[in-house]
Amino acid sequence: MYLFIAIIFIAELIIAGNIINGILRAARKIRALNSRVKELKPEIHNAIVQTRECVSCLQTGVNAAITFVKRKHQEVMRRITRTILIYLMLILIKNKYKKLATICQYAVLAKDYWDGLPA
């Protein structure tokens, strides 16, 4: 019985020794890694600052692009609405006033051509 208890105790001591040895090896590696991180800390800080600036510039660019697209969308919608109204007016006028409708059609075509010219 004492022999069995002694064997279990020795096994526990061996296991505890291996665990302590593993903890000490890990502590040495962590200390080495910590010293390396301390050496690289200024470079890491600069990289983080540059990344933050890059993200800020990217955010500004994306916001500008979104604003541009919204503005162009509104402009296109205004033009489409205006064109639809003009052509509806032409269709309604054409039945009563044929000459006036023809003049308006030519004016609309001239305006469309003028808008299509590069600035």
C-alpha positions in Angstrom: 0.0 0.0 0.0 2.8 2.4 0.9 4.6 1.5 -2.3 1.5 2.3 -4.3 1.2 5.7 -2.6 4.9 6.4 -3.1 4.6 5.6 -6.9 1.6 7.9 -7.2 3.4 10.7 -5.3 6.6 10.3 -7.5 4.4 10.4 -10.7 2.7 13.5 -9.4 6.1 15.1 -8.7 7.2 14.2 -12.3 4.1 15.7 -13.8 4.4 18.8 -11.6 8.0 19.1 -12.7 7.1 18.9 -16.4 4.3 21.5 -16.0 6.7 23.9 -14.1 9.4 23.3 -16.7 6.8 24.1 -19.5 5.7 27.3 -17.7 9.3 28.4 -17.3 10.1 27.8 -21.0 6.9 29.8 -21.9 7.9 32.6 -19.6 11.4 32.8 -21.2 9.8 32.9 -24.7 7.3 35.6 -23.6 10.1 37.7 -22.1 12.1 37.5 -25.4 8.9 38.4 -27.3 8.2 41.3 -24.9 11.7 42.7 -25.3 11.3 42.5 -29.1 7.9 44.2 -28.9 9.5 47.0 -26.8 12.2 47.5 -29.5 9.6 47.6 -32.2 7.1 49.8 -30.3 8.0 53.1 -32.1 7.6 51.4 -35.5 4.4 49.8 -34.5 3.1 53.2 -33.3 4.1 54.9 -36.6 2.4 52.1 -38.5 -0.8 52.5 -36.5 -0.8 56.2 -37.0 -0.3 55.9 -40.8 -3.0 53.3 -40.9 -5.4 55.6 -39.1 -4.5 58.4 -41.5 -5.0 56.1 -44.5 -8.4 55.0 -43.2 -9.4 58.7 -42.6 -8.4 59.6 -46.2 -10.2 56.6 -47.6 -13.3 57.6 -45.6 -13.1 61.1 -47.0 -12.8 59.8 -50.5 -15.7 57.4 -50.1 -17.9 60.2 -48.7 -16.9 62.5 -51.6 -17.8 59.7 -54.1 -21.2 59.1 -52.4 -21.9 62.8 -52.5 -21.0 63.0 -56.1 -23.1 60.0 -57.1 -26.1 61.5 -55.1 -25.7 64.8 -56.8 -25.5 63.2 -60.3 -28.5 61.0 -59.5 -30.6 64.1 -58.6 -29.4 65.9 -61.7 -30.3 63.0 -63.9 -33.7 62.6 -62.2 -34.4 66.4 -62.8 -33.4 66.1 -66.4 -35.6 63.0 -67.0 -38.6 64.7 -65.3 -38.1 67.9 -67.3 -37.8 66.0 -70.5 -40.9 63.9 -69.8 -42.9 67.1 -68.9 -41.7 68.8 -72.1 -42.6 65.9 -74.3 -46.0 65.5 -72.6 -46.6 69.2 -73.2 -45.6 68.8 -76.9 -48.0 65.9 -77.3 -50.9 67.8 -75.7 -50.1 71.0 -77.7 -49.6 69.1 -81.0 -53.2 68.3 -81.4 -54.4 71.9 -81.1 -51.5 74.0 -82.3 -49.6 72.2 -84.9 -47.2 75.0 -85.9 -46.4 75.9 -82.3 -45.8 72.3 -81.5 -43.3 72.0 -84.4 -41.5 75.1 -83.2 -41.4 73.7 -79.7 -40.0 70.4 -81.0 -37.2 72.2 -82.8 -36.5 74.2 -79.7 -36.3 71.0 -77.6 -34.1 69.4 -80.2 -31.8 72.4 -80.2 -31.7 72.4 -76.4 -30.9 68.7 -76.3 -28.1 69.2 -78.8 -26.8 72.2 -76.8 -26.8 70.1 -73.6 -25.0 67.3 -75.3 -22.0 69.5 -76.3 -18.9 69.1 -74.2 -18.3 72.0 -71.8 
